[in-house]
């Protein structure tokens, strides 16, 4: 059974930082591209960042230069370092392994 478990969310002031983690189990982690998505209230889920099995990365324009995605294949974990956070980054952040989803972790940025 595949599980993706996110952690690291919370409440932070604008300009602050958070690091999200997603621990994966039940799959061959190195075979999967790993992504982060987010969903704000009354908005659709949107792409945030992706890291391929080759370690190449891709970012949404709204987070480029502020967020960094990384992966540790030895720990089956993907990370999202979020710096210079803005109130508009407030959302539930979801870890994704292609067809699999985590339950999400809330990130709230106060102004």
C-alpha positions as CSV (number, residue, x, y, z in Angstrom):
1,X,0.0,0.0,0.0
2,X,1.4,3.3,-1.1
3,X,1.5,6.1,1.6
4,X,2.7,9.7,1.3
5,X,2.8,11.5,4.6
6,X,3.4,15.2,4.7
7,X,4.7,17.2,7.6
8,X,6.1,20.6,8.4
9,X,3.1,22.8,7.8
10,X,2.1,25.5,10.2
11,X,1.5,29.2,10.9
12,X,4.2,31.6,9.9
13,X,4.5,35.4,9.4
14,X,4.9,36.9,5.9
15,X,8.6,36.8,5.0
16,X,9.2,33.7,7.0
17,X,10.2,30.2,6.0
18,X,8.9,26.6,6.4
19,X,10.2,23.3,5.2
20,X,7.7,20.6,4.2
21,X,8.6,17.0,4.1
22,X,6.9,14.0,2.4
23,X,7.8,10.5,3.5
24,X,6.9,7.9,0.9
25,X,6.4,4.2,1.5
26,X,5.1,1.2,-0.5
27,X,6.6,2.3,-3.8
28,X,10.0,2.3,-5.5
29,X,10.8,5.9,-4.7
30,X,13.6,6.3,-7.3
31,X,11.2,5.4,-10.1
32,X,8.8,8.3,-9.4
33,X,8.7,12.0,-10.2
34,X,7.7,13.7,-7.0
35,X,5.7,16.9,-6.9
36,X,4.0,19.4,-4.6
37,X,0.6,20.9,-5.3
38,X,-1.4,23.3,-3.2
39,X,-5.1,24.2,-2.8
40,X,-6.3,27.4,-1.3
41,X,-9.9,27.9,-0.1
42,X,-12.4,28.2,-2.9
43,X,-9.6,27.6,-5.5
44,X,-8.6,24.7,-7.6
45,X,-5.5,22.6,-6.7
46,X,-2.5,24.0,-8.5
47,X,1.0,22.8,-9.3
48,X,3.9,24.1,-7.2
49,X,7.1,22.2,-7.9
50,X,8.3,18.9,-9.3
51,X,11.6,17.0,-9.1
52,X,12.2,14.2,-11.5
53,X,13.9,10.9,-10.8
54,X,16.8,12.5,-12.6
55,X,16.8,15.4,-10.0
56,X,15.8,18.0,-12.6
57,X,13.3,20.4,-11.2
58,X,10.4,22.5,-12.4
59,X,8.5,25.3,-10.6
60,X,5.3,27.3,-10.9
61,X,6.1,30.9,-11.8
62,X,4.5,32.1,-8.6
63,X,7.2,30.4,-6.4
64,X,10.3,30.5,-8.6
65,X,13.2,32.0,-6.6
66,X,11.5,31.4,-3.3
67,X,10.8,27.7,-3.1
68,X,13.2,24.8,-3.5
69,X,12.2,21.2,-4.0
70,X,14.7,18.4,-3.2
71,X,14.7,14.7,-2.6
72,X,16.6,12.2,-0.5
73,X,16.3,8.8,-2.2
74,X,18.0,7.1,0.8
75,X,15.1,8.3,3.0
76,X,12.3,8.0,0.4
77,X,11.5,11.7,1.2
78,X,10.9,14.8,-0.8
79,X,11.2,18.3,0.7
80,X,9.9,21.7,-0.2
81,X,11.9,24.6,1.3
82,X,9.7,27.7,1.3
83,X,11.3,31.1,1.8
84,X,10.0,34.6,1.7
85,X,6.5,33.4,2.3
86,X,3.5,35.5,1.3
87,X,-0.1,35.5,2.5
88,X,-1.1,34.2,-0.9
89,X,0.9,31.1,-0.3
90,X,-1.6,30.0,2.3
91,X,-3.1,26.7,1.3
92,X,-3.1,23.0,2.0
93,X,0.0,21.5,0.4
94,X,-0.1,18.1,-1.1
95,X,2.6,15.7,-1.9
96,X,2.2,13.8,-5.2
97,X,3.9,10.7,-6.7
98,X,2.4,10.7,-10.2
99,X,-0.9,8.8,-9.4
100,X,-0.6,8.9,-5.6
101,X,-1.5,11.7,-3.2
102,X,-0.8,12.5,0.4
103,X,-3.4,13.9,2.8
104,X,-2.0,17.4,2.8
105,X,-0.5,19.7,5.3
106,X,-1.8,23.2,6.1
107,X,0.4,26.2,5.6
108,X,-0.9,29.6,6.8
109,X,1.0,32.8,6.2
110,X,-0.1,35.8,8.2
111,X,0.3,39.4,7.0
